[in-house]
Amino acid sequence: MTPEEYAALDGLGLAEAIRKGQTTPLEAVDAAIAIIERRNPVLNAVVHQAFDEARRQALGDLPDGPFRGVPFLIKDLAMPVAGWPRTSGSRFARHIVDRQDGGLTARYRRAGVIPLGKTNTPEYGITGTTESALLGPCRNPWNPDHIAGGSSGGSAAAVASGMVPLAHASDGRGSIRIPAACCGLVGMKGARDRVPNLPDGFDYAAGFVVDHVVSRTVRDSAAMMDATDAPEPDSPYPAPPKAGPYLDEVGRAPGRLRITWSSETASGRPIDPQIQAALERTADLLRRLGHDVVEQGLGIDYRALYAARGPVSGANFAAGMARLIEEVGREPEPDELEPLTWASLKGGRKVTGEMALRSLQELRMLNRATLAAFRDRDVHLTPVLGTPVPEIGFIDPVNLEPREVNRRQGQVFPFTPPFNFSGQPSLSLPLETTADGLPVGMMFTARYADEATLFRLAGQLEREAPWAGRRPGLWA
């Protein structure tokens, strides 16, 4: 199998070719390595390589999962892999090496994938761009002068450039959907605890963070969720059960959905005209497909929502850092954390227990308003980004003042966070491009735990407005 033949297949297609004897896991791994060695010097997507280990696994007995023999990459953030570093993009954590796989890593292995290495991430996943002092910037395969998004930017750049057909990603305020949008991929943020990472996740930021993958096709996203979404034994709050396999949903007609769309932002500032035009074209496409489409916002108090989120997120970050400090055995030195991380840690340490619990209480009540907005709609449509994909350095957590980083992030990423707070499934699809050829992701959000509707709608859109033929300049 040549690298070009390998890169033309999605994960399920590659697994089928392996099952039919048209290629072998080792040939697939060698093709993936060849593309990584060709493209990674430009993109800086893969930051830890375990190629010899992957080749040994490819020659051994692999689990008979849906992705048997498919090369895979894991984000270098809060995902233990036996014998691999877990830097979280930080100089403070650069010497940590995990002794055993985490729970979700084990699930990925049971799905049949062969992990090749770890992908780039910003320090502790804080920013929507993948740029850090330790790992350096990850670049976009469509145009290396631009960001790949964050915090799963390394995974997105790897998938978009053909290194692997799908890769692990995680999302706390948009970190699956943002890089998927930047790199022209499918990025599903499932409902809270749909893909559990317990017992490793320590409630994952009060439930805001979820794990899944970025992929080039909808069916790969659905099949991997089917392979990894079983409730963790003894979980105190498993996700509601699904009606059937998500892979089956991809081929089903979604029916006539009530879909609302809006470009309203928390700041009240309008989004970029190119993004607005792309949003309106997507609404027109949905209308042509027979859906009931109306322009309507959620009617929620965004400012109150973000204000309520602040103390509990700050306290959670400080608590997570306290665990890391215990693991490292000392406090970080001044030059071991970036300015935004220092600001987050110092701010989080000032939050009292009363402030954190009041924050969480207020947030839970405000989330009820978000969930109530979906009583009379099946899906809500917005863009993922409010601007075209920015250039490397525009959101620079290493050199910019923290306040300016957050101001720019609010401008570029105004849409994704509310659905982390409410726990709803939310999906980015690469339906549009800008005038200069950069991807534009459209975000579709459904009722709590209703991933099935999103997979049905995504399957319809993939058939009616296919993106598979669009390839970035750095491809295979």
C-alpha positions as CSV (number, residue, x, y, z in Angstrom):
1,M,0.0,0.0,0.0
2,T,1.4,3.4,-1.0
3,P,1.1,6.4,1.3
4,E,-1.3,7.9,-1.3
5,E,-3.5,4.8,-1.3
6,Y,-3.5,4.8,2.5
7,A,-4.4,8.4,2.8
8,A,-7.3,8.1,0.4
9,L,-9.2,5.8,2.9
10,D,-11.0,6.7,6.0
11,G,-10.6,4.5,9.1
12,L,-13.4,2.1,8.4
13,G,-12.3,1.8,4.8
14,L,-8.8,1.0,5.8
15,A,-10.0,-1.5,8.4
16,E,-12.1,-3.2,5.6
17,A,-9.1,-3.3,3.3
18,I,-7.1,-5.0,6.1
19,R,-9.9,-7.5,6.7
20,K,-10.1,-8.4,3.0
21,G,-6.3,-9.0,2.9
22,Q,-5.8,-6.1,0.5
23,T,-3.2,-4.7,2.8
24,T,-1.8,-5.4,6.3
25,P,-1.6,-3.5,9.6
26,L,2.2,-3.2,9.1
27,E,1.8,-1.7,5.6
28,A,-0.7,0.8,7.0
29,V,1.6,1.7,9.8
30,D,4.5,2.1,7.4
31,A,2.4,4.3,5.1
32,A,1.3,6.5,8.1
33,I,5.0,6.9,9.2
34,A,6.0,7.9,5.7
35,I,3.5,10.7,5.6
36,I,4.3,11.8,9.1
37,E,8.0,12.0,8.2
38,R,7.1,14.0,5.1
39,R,4.6,16.4,6.6
40,N,5.5,16.8,10.2
41,P,8.6,18.9,9.8
42,V,6.3,21.7,8.5
43,L,3.2,21.1,10.6
44,N,4.6,20.1,14.0
45,A,1.5,17.9,14.6
46,V,3.2,14.8,16.1
47,V,5.3,15.6,19.1
48,H,6.1,12.1,20.4
49,Q,6.8,9.2,18.0
50,A,6.5,5.6,18.9
51,F,7.0,4.1,15.5
52,D,9.0,1.0,16.5
53,E,6.4,0.1,19.1
54,A,3.6,0.6,16.5
55,R,5.4,-1.7,14.1
56,R,5.7,-4.4,16.7
57,Q,2.0,-4.1,17.5
58,A,1.1,-4.3,13.9
59,L,2.9,-7.7,13.6
60,G,1.1,-9.1,16.7
61,D,-2.4,-10.1,17.6
62,L,-4.7,-7.1,17.4
63,P,-8.2,-6.9,18.9
64,D,-11.0,-7.6,16.4
65,G,-12.5,-4.1,16.8
66,P,-14.0,-1.9,14.0
67,F,-10.7,-0.2,13.5
68,R,-8.4,-3.2,13.6
69,G,-5.0,-2.2,12.2
70,V,-5.8,1.5,11.7
71,P,-3.0,3.9,12.7
72,F,-4.0,6.4,15.4
73,L,-2.7,9.3,17.3
74,I,-3.4,10.5,20.9
75,K,-3.5,14.0,22.1
76,D,-0.7,14.9,24.6
77,L,-3.1,16.1,27.3
78,A,-4.5,14.1,30.2
79,M,-4.3,10.8,28.3
80,P,-1.9,8.2,29.9
81,V,-0.2,5.8,27.5
82,A,2.1,3.2,29.0
83,G,5.7,4.3,28.6
84,W,4.9,7.5,26.8
85,P,5.4,11.1,28.0
86,R,2.4,13.2,29.1
87,T,3.7,16.8,28.9
88,S,0.3,18.6,28.5
89,G,2.3,21.1,26.4
90,S,4.1,22.4,29.5
91,R,7.7,22.7,30.5
92,F,6.6,21.9,34.1
93,A,5.3,18.4,33.1
94,R,7.9,17.6,30.4
95,H,9.5,14.8,32.5
96,I,6.3,12.9,33.3
97,V,6.1,9.3,31.8
98,D,3.1,7.2,32.4
99,R,3.5,3.6,33.7
100,Q,0.2,2.3,32.3
101,D,-2.6,3.1,29.9
102,G,-5.5,5.2,31.0
103,G,-9.1,3.9,30.7
104,L,-9.9,5.6,27.4
105,T,-6.5,4.6,25.9
106,A,-7.4,1.0,26.7
107,R,-10.8,1.4,24.9
108,Y,-9.1,2.8,21.8
109,R,-6.8,-0.3,21.8
110,R,-9.8,-2.6,22.1
111,A,-11.3,-0.8,19.0
112,G,-8.2,-2.2,17.1
113,V,-6.3,1.0,16.5
114,I,-2.5,1.1,16.6
115,P,-1.2,4.2,18.4
116,L,1.8,5.8,16.6
117,G,2.5,8.7,19.0
118,K,1.1,11.8,20.6
119,T,-0.1,15.1,19.1
120,N,0.6,18.7,19.8
121,T,-1.4,20.7,22.3
122,P,-1.2,24.1,24.0
123,E,-0.2,24.3,27.6
124,Y,-2.9,22.4,29.6
125,G,-5.2,22.8,26.7
126,I,-6.1,26.4,27.7
127,T,-6.2,28.1,24.3
128,G,-8.0,27.7,21.1
129,T,-4.7,27.7,19.2
130,T,-2.0,25.1,19.5
131,E,1.1,27.2,20.3
132,S,3.3,26.6,23.3
133,A,6.8,27.4,24.6
134,L,7.6,23.7,25.0
135,L,6.1,22.1,21.8
136,G,6.0,25.1,19.5
137,P,3.2,26.1,17.1
138,C,1.2,23.5,15.2
139,R,0.4,24.7,11.6
140,N,-2.6,24.3,9.4
141,P,-2.3,21.9,6.4
142,W,-4.5,24.2,4.3
143,N,-2.0,27.1,4.9
144,P,0.9,26.7,7.3
145,D,0.8,30.4,8.1
146,H,-2.5,29.8,9.9
147,I,-3.4,28.1,13.2
148,A,-4.7,24.5,13.3
149,G,-7.0,25.4,16.2
150,G,-6.8,24.1,19.7
151,S,-6.5,22.5,22.0
152,S,-6.6,19.5,19.7
153,G,-4.7,21.2,16.9
154,G,-2.1,18.5,16.6
155,S,-4.7,15.8,16.1
156,A,-6.6,17.9,13.6
157,A,-3.5,18.8,11.5
158,A,-2.5,15.2,11.5
159,V,-5.8,14.0,10.2
160,A,-6.3,16.8,7.7
161,S,-2.8,16.1,6.2
162,G,-3.5,12.4,5.8
163,M,-1.2,11.1,8.5
164,V,-4.0,9.2,10.1
165,P,-7.7,8.9,9.3
166,L,-8.8,9.9,12.8
167,A,-7.2,10.9,16.0
168,H,-8.0,11.4,19.7
169,A,-9.2,14.9,20.7
170,S,-10.8,16.5,23.8
171,D,-13.1,19.5,24.2
172,G,-13.6,21.7,27.3
173,R,-14.7,24.9,25.6
174,G,-14.5,24.0,21.9
175,S,-11.3,22.0,21.6
176,I,-12.7,19.4,19.3
177,R,-14.9,21.6,17.3
178,I,-12.5,24.5,16.8
179,P,-9.6,22.5,15.3
180,A,-12.1,20.5,13.2
181,A,-13.4,23.8,11.8
182,C,-9.9,25.2,11.2
183,C,-8.7,22.0,9.4
184,G,-11.8,21.0,7.5
185,L,-12.8,18.0,9.6
186,V,-15.7,16.4,11.4
187,G,-15.6,17.1,15.1
188,M,-18.2,15.8,17.4
189,K,-18.4,16.8,21.1
190,G,-20.6,14.2,22.6
191,A,-22.8,14.6,25.6
192,R,-21.2,14.7,29.1
193,D,-19.8,11.3,30.0
194,R,-20.9,9.8,26.7
195,V,-17.3,8.7,26.1
196,P,-16.1,8.3,29.7
197,N,-12.5,8.9,30.8
198,L,-13.1,7.8,34.4
199,P,-11.4,6.8,36.6
200,D,-8.7,9.0,35.2
201,G,-10.6,12.2,34.6
202,F,-11.5,13.4,38.2
203,D,-14.9,14.7,36.8
204,Y,-13.1,16.5,34.0
205,A,-13.6,20.1,34.9
206,A,-17.0,19.7,36.5
207,G,-18.1,17.8,33.5
208,F,-17.2,20.4,30.9
209,V,-14.6,18.3,29.2
210,V,-15.3,15.4,26.9
211,D,-13.2,13.1,24.8
212,H,-13.7,11.8,21.3
213,V,-12.0,12.1,17.9
214,V,-11.6,14.3,14.9
215,S,-12.0,12.5,11.6
216,R,-12.5,13.1,7.8
217,T,-15.8,11.3,7.6
218,V,-19.0,11.2,9.7
219,R,-19.1,7.4,9.8
220,D,-15.6,7.2,11.4
221,S,-16.8,9.6,14.2
222,A,-19.9,7.5,14.7
223,A,-18.2,4.2,14.7
224,M,-15.5,5.3,17.2
225,M,-18.2,6.6,19.5
226,D,-19.9,3.3,19.3
227,A,-16.6,1.6,20.2
228,T,-15.8,3.7,23.2
229,D,-19.1,5.0,24.7
230,A,-20.0,2.2,27.1
231,P,-20.7,3.5,30.6
232,E,-17.8,3.2,33.0
233,P,-18.6,0.6,35.7
234,D,-19.8,2.3,38.9
235,S,-20.0,5.7,37.2
236,P,-22.2,8.1,39.3
237,Y,-23.7,9.8,36.3
238,P,-23.4,7.8,33.0
239,A,-24.9,9.3,29.9
240,P,-28.4,8.3,29.0
241,P,-28.5,5.2,26.9
242,K,-28.7,5.5,23.1
243,A,-31.4,3.8,21.0
244,G,-28.9,1.9,18.8
245,P,-25.5,2.2,17.1
246,Y,-24.6,5.7,15.9
247,L,-23.1,4.2,12.8
248,D,-26.6,3.1,11.8
249,E,-27.9,6.6,12.3
250,V,-25.5,8.0,9.7
251,G,-27.3,6.3,6.9
252,R,-30.8,7.2,8.2
253,A,-32.8,10.1,6.9
254,P,-33.2,12.7,9.6
255,G,-36.8,13.6,8.8
256,R,-38.0,17.2,8.8
257,L,-36.1,18.9,11.6
258,R,-36.9,22.2,13.2
259,I,-33.5,24.0,12.9
260,T,-32.8,27.5,14.3
261,W,-29.8,29.5,13.3
262,S,-28.1,32.6,14.7
263,S,-24.9,34.6,14.7
264,E,-25.5,36.3,18.1
265,T,-22.4,36.5,20.3
266,A,-21.9,37.1,24.0
267,S,-20.3,40.5,23.2
268,G,-22.9,41.6,20.8
269,R,-20.3,42.3,18.2
270,P,-21.1,41.1,14.6
271,I,-19.1,38.2,13.2
272,D,-16.9,38.5,10.1
273,P,-18.9,39.1,6.9
274,Q,-17.5,36.0,5.2
275,I,-18.5,33.8,8.1
276,Q,-22.0,35.4,8.2
277,A,-22.4,34.7,4.5
278,A,-21.3,31.1,5.0
279,L,-23.8,30.7,7.8
280,E,-26.7,32.0,5.7
281,R,-25.7,29.7,2.8
282,T,-25.8,26.7,5.2
283,A,-29.3,27.8,6.5
284,D,-30.4,27.9,2.8
285,L,-29.0,24.4,2.2
286,L,-30.9,23.0,5.2
287,R,-34.1,24.7,3.9
288,R,-33.6,23.1,0.5
289,L,-33.2,19.7,2.1
290,G,-36.7,20.1,3.6
291,H,-36.0,21.2,7.1
292,D,-38.0,23.9,8.9
293,V,-35.3,26.6,9.2
294,V,-35.8,29.9,11.1
295,E,-33.4,32.6,12.3
296,Q,-33.7,32.6,16.1
297,G,-31.2,32.9,19.0
298,L,-31.2,30.9,22.1
299,G,-32.4,33.8,24.3
300,I,-30.0,33.1,27.1
301,D,-27.9,35.5,29.2
302,Y,-24.4,34.9,27.8
303,R,-22.7,37.4,30.1
304,A,-24.2,35.8,33.2
305,L,-23.3,32.4,31.9
306,Y,-19.7,33.2,31.4
307,A,-19.5,35.1,34.7
308,A,-20.9,32.1,36.6
309,R,-18.4,29.8,34.9
310,G,-15.4,31.8,35.9
311,P,-14.9,30.9,39.6
312,V,-15.7,27.2,39.3
313,S,-13.3,26.8,36.3
314,G,-10.6,28.8,38.1
315,A,-10.9,26.6,41.2
316,N,-11.0,23.5,39.1
317,F,-7.8,24.5,37.3
318,A,-6.0,25.2,40.6
319,A,-7.2,21.8,41.9
320,G,-5.9,20.0,38.8
321,M,-2.6,21.8,39.1
322,A,-2.4,20.8,42.8
323,R,-2.6,17.1,41.6
324,L,0.1,17.7,39.0
325,I,2.3,19.4,41.6
326,E,1.9,16.4,43.8
327,E,2.9,14.2,40.9
328,V,6.0,16.3,40.0
329,G,6.9,16.7,43.7
330,R,7.4,20.5,43.7
331,E,5.9,23.8,42.8
332,P,6.7,25.1,39.2
333,E,9.6,27.5,38.7
334,P,8.8,30.9,37.3
335,D,9.9,30.0,33.7
336,E,8.1,26.6,33.7
337,L,4.6,28.0,33.1
338,E,3.4,30.5,30.4
339,P,1.9,33.9,31.4
340,L,-1.7,32.8,30.8
341,T,-1.2,29.6,32.8
342,W,0.4,31.5,35.7
343,A,-2.6,34.0,35.6
344,S,-5.0,31.1,35.6
345,L,-3.3,29.3,38.5
346,K,-3.0,32.4,40.6
347,G,-6.6,33.4,40.0
348,G,-7.8,29.9,40.7
349,R,-6.0,29.8,44.0
350,K,-7.8,32.9,45.2
351,V,-11.3,31.4,44.7
352,T,-12.8,30.4,48.0
353,G,-14.9,27.3,48.6
354,E,-18.0,29.5,48.9
355,M,-17.2,31.3,45.6
356,A,-16.7,28.0,43.8
357,L,-19.9,26.4,45.0
358,R,-22.0,29.5,44.4
359,S,-20.5,29.7,40.9
360,L,-21.4,26.1,40.3
361,Q,-24.9,26.6,41.6
362,E,-25.5,29.6,39.4
363,L,-24.1,27.8,36.4
364,R,-26.4,24.8,36.9
365,M,-29.4,27.1,36.9
366,L,-28.3,29.1,33.9
367,N,-27.7,25.8,32.0
368,R,-31.4,25.0,32.5
369,A,-32.2,28.0,30.3
370,T,-29.9,26.7,27.6
371,L,-31.5,23.3,27.8
372,A,-35.0,24.8,27.8
373,A,-34.3,26.6,24.6
374,F,-34.3,23.3,22.9
375,R,-37.8,22.4,23.8
376,D,-39.1,23.9,20.5
377,R,-36.1,23.1,18.3
378,D,-34.2,19.9,17.3
379,V,-31.0,21.6,16.2
380,H,-29.3,25.0,16.6
381,L,-26.9,26.2,14.0
382,T,-24.1,28.7,14.4
383,P,-20.6,28.9,12.9
384,V,-17.7,27.5,15.0
385,L,-15.5,30.6,14.6
386,G,-16.5,34.2,14.4
387,T,-13.7,35.0,12.0
388,P,-11.7,33.3,9.3
389,V,-8.9,31.0,10.7
390,P,-6.3,33.4,12.1
391,E,-2.6,33.4,11.5
392,I,-0.1,31.9,13.8
393,G,0.8,34.4,16.5
394,F,-2.6,36.3,16.5
395,I,-3.5,34.4,19.7
396,D,-0.1,33.8,21.2
397,P,-0.2,32.6,24.8
398,V,3.6,32.6,25.1
399,N,4.2,36.3,24.2
400,L,0.9,38.2,24.6
401,E,-0.5,39.5,27.9
402,P,-3.1,37.1,29.3
403,R,-5.9,39.7,29.1
404,E,-5.1,40.3,25.4
405,V,-5.1,36.5,24.7
406,N,-8.5,36.2,26.2
407,R,-9.8,39.2,24.4
408,R,-8.7,37.8,21.0
409,Q,-10.1,34.3,21.9
410,G,-13.4,35.9,22.6
411,Q,-13.4,37.5,19.2
412,V,-12.4,34.4,17.3
413,F,-14.2,31.7,19.3
414,P,-17.6,33.1,20.5
415,F,-19.9,30.2,20.0
416,T,-18.7,26.9,21.5
417,P,-18.5,27.1,25.3
418,P,-22.2,27.2,26.3
419,F,-22.7,23.6,25.2
420,N,-19.7,22.4,27.3
421,F,-21.4,23.9,30.3
422,S,-24.9,22.4,29.5
423,G,-23.3,19.1,28.4
424,Q,-25.1,19.0,25.1
425,P,-23.8,17.2,22.0
426,S,-22.4,19.7,19.4
427,L,-20.8,19.0,16.1
428,S,-18.6,20.9,13.6
429,L,-18.9,20.0,9.9
430,P,-16.6,21.4,7.1
431,L,-19.3,22.8,4.9
432,E,-17.8,26.1,3.7
433,T,-14.5,27.8,2.8
434,T,-13.3,31.4,2.8
435,A,-12.3,33.3,-0.4
436,D,-8.7,32.3,0.2
437,G,-9.5,28.6,0.6
438,L,-9.4,28.1,4.3
439,P,-12.1,25.9,5.9
440,V,-15.2,27.2,7.7
441,G,-16.9,24.9,10.1
442,M,-20.6,25.0,10.9
443,M,-21.7,24.0,14.3
444,F,-24.9,22.0,14.9
445,T,-26.1,21.4,18.5
446,A,-28.9,19.1,19.7
447,R,-30.8,18.4,22.8
448,Y,-29.0,16.7,25.7
449,A,-27.8,13.2,24.8
450,D,-29.3,13.4,21.3
451,E,-26.2,12.6,19.3
452,A,-28.3,10.4,17.1
453,T,-30.1,13.4,15.5
454,L,-26.7,15.1,14.8
455,F,-25.3,11.9,13.2
456,R,-28.4,11.6,11.0
457,L,-28.2,15.2,9.9
458,A,-24.4,15.1,9.4
459,G,-24.8,12.0,7.2
460,Q,-27.4,13.8,5.1
461,L,-25.2,16.8,4.7
462,E,-22.1,14.7,3.9
463,R,-24.1,13.1,1.1
464,E,-25.7,16.3,-0.2
465,A,-22.7,18.6,0.1
466,P,-19.7,16.3,0.2
467,W,-16.4,17.7,1.5
468,A,-14.3,14.6,0.8
469,G,-12.9,15.9,-2.5
470,R,-11.5,19.1,-0.9
471,R,-7.9,18.5,0.1
472,P,-5.4,20.9,1.8
473,G,-2.2,22.0,0.1
474,L,-0.2,19.7,2.5
475,W,-1.9,16.4,1.8
476,A,-0.3,13.0,1.9
